[in-house]
Amino acid sequence: MLNAELRHRYVSGIAVDPQTADVRIVSVEPNSPAAASDVRVGDVIVSIDGRVLRDPVDWEFMRFDLRPEQEITLGLKREGQELSATLKLAPREHHPAVEVAKTEPGLQCRVAAFDPRVSDPLSDDNHPAGPPMIIPEVTATPPRLPREEHYELLIEGLLEIKEAGLYRLALKSDDGSKLFLHNRLVLDNGGNHAPQIRTGWVDLAVGLHPLRIEFYEDEGNQLLELSIAKDSSALRPVRADELWHEMPPE
């Protein structure tokens, strides 16, 4: 809910497990402040600048006042030993756009029926294949649907960002959906459910950003909507003039 590092544009390089009783590090980004300070996966963070952390919620709230270039000291536990690590928070850069030689409006969409006995229609083994159709906007009902239930979509293309900054992307779907940007999972709205919305934050430079949406319809309404908001503004539908796909070289 806080997204301290995104909102205040700094990088620590630390990711913790939000579901453990302690503040346990599960990943350290290479070439990050944490990596330079010898912070390691498996370390438990017990304090920030002497302020004791009880759980991952404390970790989120205490980081909200931190800023780029600030130096902090982490109290750690590692294999039964207590130690400390000092790191200088790095400024966060916008995620760079990609260079594309030729584009056309719209997104590429592949559609296929799926066996309702499959436990996870959005697994890597079940993506629709074959030649794509071009759709102007994100939708749960592109042309040539094989049926009204038990189908899945793979939607790929480019999202154009015209002003660099922090953005909130949202998928509203019935049933499951996922959104990837630059091949990274931004939000997971998976599972069978009534219409619901999930959001995720991204920090993007001006230009084109590879987008992938996976969706399946099991039963109920056929609903898939993509929305966007910059900073704290209200969500709005992503427009057709913000969606593109790459053309193969001639």
Beta strands, then each sheet from edge to edge (+ up, - down):
strand 1: 10-11
strand 2: 14-16
strand 3: 25-28
strand 4: 44-48
strand 5: 51-52
strand 6: 71-78
strand 7: 81-88
strand 8: 90-91
strand 9: 103-105
strand 10: 107-113
strand 11: 133-135
strand 12: 151-161
strand 13: 165-174
strand 14: 177-181
strand 15: 184-189
strand 16: 196-204
strand 17: 207-217
strand 18: 223-230
strand 19: 236-237
strand 20: 243-246
sheet 1: 1+ 8-
sheet 2: 2+ 3-
sheet 3: 5+ 4- 6+ 7-
sheet 4: 9+ 20- 12+ 10- 11+
sheet 5: 9+ 20- 12+ 17- 14+ 15-
sheet 6: 16+ 13- 18+ 19-
end
